[in-house]
Amino acid sequence: MSPGRQASGSPPGRSPSETTAGDPEALARQICLRLLTAAPRTRAELAAALNRRGVPTEAAEAVLGRFADVGLIDDAAFARAWVESRHYSRGLSRRSLSAELRQHGVDTEEIREAVSTLDPEQEVDTARRLVEQKMASTRGQPPEARIRRAAGTLARKGYPPGLVFRLIKEVLEQEGSGEAIGFELDADQYLDPGGDPDEAVR
């Protein structure tokens, strides 16, 4: 490297921020690369970050378009990876996953395609496992408390009440505990108001 030349490629004595100050596209590239190095981002998230930094819309769209063309931005891949990771690590339902992806600015069609990769039977199996774990951890407590805690846990993960209470009843029957099977809860208190009913398990 020649003397006086910085590793960043900036002219001598000038910081990268100074170099890009008069070039909005260069600034946009710098911001996007820094964010993408830290974690995957959607196009909407990067656009919001550029807007916060005052990058003109025309320059931002030009850079985002080039990044998408070369695969540095891929909302469909982001959505698929999100569904796989969040379902298996957190046990989230398709409804909750859809809501999270919307918050990240993913397009509706790409969300639909991503959540469709989650098999409905796998989703039910995950819900059953969550119910079994919660009921096992509350064994010995009053039936009403056990049911409420299990139902609340799954509701927060986006599972519909019909499925939740059916699985709770199955677990109670397997335990041979018939005393709580007829117990009814107000299902409305467990609905996720931010969820999308169309994504619920049928």
C-alpha positions in Angstrom: 0.0 0.0 0.0 1.5 3.4 -1.0 2.2 5.9 1.8 -0.7 8.3 2.4 -3.3 6.0 1.0 -5.8 4.7 3.5 -6.9 1.0 3.6 -10.5 2.1 3.0 -9.6 3.6 -0.3 -10.4 7.1 0.8 -8.1 10.0 -0.3 -5.4 10.9 2.2 -6.6 12.8 5.2 -10.3 12.2 4.5 -12.5 9.8 6.4 -15.0 7.5 4.6 -17.9 9.7 5.7 -16.2 12.8 4.3 -15.6 10.9 1.0 -19.3 10.0 0.6 -20.7 13.3 1.9 -21.2 14.6 -1.7 -22.1 11.3 -3.2 -25.5 10.0 -1.9 -25.2 6.7 -3.7 -21.8 6.0 -2.2 -23.2 6.9 1.2 -26.2 4.6 0.6 -23.9 1.7 -0.4 -21.8 2.3 2.7 -24.8 2.2 5.0 -26.4 -0.8 3.4 -23.1 -2.8 3.4 -22.6 -2.0 7.1 -26.1 -3.1 8.1 -26.0 -6.3 5.9 -22.6 -7.2 7.5 -24.2 -7.2 10.9 -27.4 -9.2 10.0 -29.7 -10.0 7.1 -32.1 -7.2 6.3 -35.1 -6.7 4.1 -35.3 -4.1 1.4 -37.9 -2.1 3.5 -35.6 -2.1 6.5 -32.6 -0.8 4.5 -34.8 1.8 2.8 -36.0 3.0 6.2 -32.4 3.2 7.4 -31.4 5.2 4.3 -34.3 7.6 4.8 -33.3 8.2 8.4 -29.8 9.1 7.3 -31.2 11.6 4.8 -30.3 9.7 1.6 -32.4 11.1 -1.3 -35.0 8.6 -2.5 -33.7 8.4 -6.0 -30.2 7.5 -4.8 -31.6 5.0 -2.2 -33.7 3.2 -4.8 -30.8 3.0 -7.3 -28.6 1.4 -4.7 -31.3 -0.9 -3.3 -32.1 -2.0 -6.8 -28.5 -2.9 -7.6 -28.2 -4.8 -4.3 -31.3 -6.8 -5.1 -30.0 -7.5 -8.6 -26.8 -9.1 -7.3 -28.6 -11.0 -4.5 -27.4 -8.9 -1.5 -31.0 -8.1 -0.8 -33.4 -11.1 -1.1 -36.7 -10.7 0.8 -37.9 -14.1 -0.3 -34.8 -15.9 1.1 -35.0 -13.7 4.2 -38.6 -14.8 4.8 -37.9 -18.5 4.3 -35.0 -18.4 6.7 -37.1 -16.5 9.2 -39.9 -19.0 9.1 -37.5 -22.0 9.6 -35.5 -20.3 12.4 -38.4 -18.8 14.4 -40.6 -21.9 14.1 -38.0 -24.4 15.3 -36.3 -22.2 17.9 -39.4 -20.4 19.3 -42.3 -22.6 18.2 -44.1 -19.8 16.5 -47.2 -20.5 14.4 -47.7 -19.4 10.8 -49.9 -16.6 12.0 -47.2 -15.1 14.3 -44.5 -15.7 11.6 -46.6 -13.8 9.1 -47.1 -10.9 11.5 -43.4 -10.7 12.2 -42.5 -10.7 8.5 -45.0 -7.9 7.9 -43.2 -5.9 10.5 -40.0 -6.4 8.6 -41.6 -5.1 5.5 -41.8 -8.3 3.5 -44.2 -8.4 0.6 -47.5 -10.2 1.2 -46.9 -12.8 -1.6 -43.4 -13.6 -0.3 -44.8 -14.0 3.2 -47.4 -16.4 1.9 -44.8 -18.4 0.0 -42.5 -18.6 3.0 -45.1 -19.7 5.5 -46.4 -22.3 3.0 -43.1 -24.1 3.5 -44.2 -24.9 7.0 -46.2 -28.1 6.9 -49.5 -27.8 8.7 -48.9 -31.2 10.4 -45.5 -29.9 11.6 -47.2 -26.9 13.0 -49.7 -29.0 14.9 -46.9 -31.3 16.2 -45.0 -28.2 17.5 -48.2 -26.9 19.2 -48.7 -30.4 20.8 -45.1 -30.4 22.0 -45.5 -27.0 23.6 -48.7 -28.0 25.3 -47.2 -31.2 26.7 -44.1 -29.2 28.0 -46.3 -26.6 29.7 -48.7 -29.1 31.2 -45.8 -31.2 32.5 -44.2 -28.2 34.1 -47.5 -27.3 35.9 -48.4 -30.8 37.1 -49.8 -30.7 40.6 -51.3 -27.2 40.2 -55.0 -26.6 40.0 -56.5 -27.7 36.6 -57.8 -24.2 35.9 -54.3 -22.7 36.4 -52.7 -25.3 34.2 -55.1 -24.8 31.4 -54.8 -21.0 31.5 -51.0 -21.1 31.5 -50.8 -23.5 28.6 -53.5 -21.7 26.6 -51.8 -18.3 27.3 -48.4 -19.6 26.2 -49.7 -20.9 22.9 -51.9 -17.9 22.2 -48.8 -15.7 22.5 -47.2 -17.8 19.8 -50.2 -17.3 17.5 -52.0 -20.7 17.7 -55.8 -20.5 17.4 -57.9 -21.3 20.5 -59.7 -24.2 18.9 -56.4 -26.1 18.3 -55.0 -25.1 21.6 -57.9 -26.3 23.7 -58.2 -29.6 21.7 -54.5 -30.3 22.4 -54.9 -29.4 26.1 -57.9 -31.8 26.4 -55.8 -34.6 24.7 -53.0 -34.1 27.2 -55.4 -34.2 30.2 -57.0 -37.4 28.8 -53.5 -38.9 28.4 -52.8 -38.0 32.1 -56.1 -39.6 33.1 -57.3 -36.3 34.5 -60.9 -36.0 33.7 -61.7 -33.3 36.3 -60.7 -30.4 34.0 -61.9 -31.6 30.6 -65.2 -29.8 31.0 -63.6 -26.6 32.1 -64.2 -23.7 29.7 -62.2 -20.6 29.2 -63.1 -17.3 27.4 -61.1 -17.9 24.3 -61.3 -14.3 23.3 -58.7 -13.3 25.9 -56.2 -15.5 24.2 -56.6 -14.3 20.6 -53.7 -12.5 19.1 -55.1 -9.2 17.9 -52.0 -8.6 15.7 -52.4 -11.9 14.0 -53.9 -12.8 10.6 -56.8 -15.2 10.9 -56.2 -16.4 7.4 -52.9 -17.9 8.6 -54.4 -19.9 11.4 -54.2 -23.6 11.5 -57.4 -25.2 10.3 
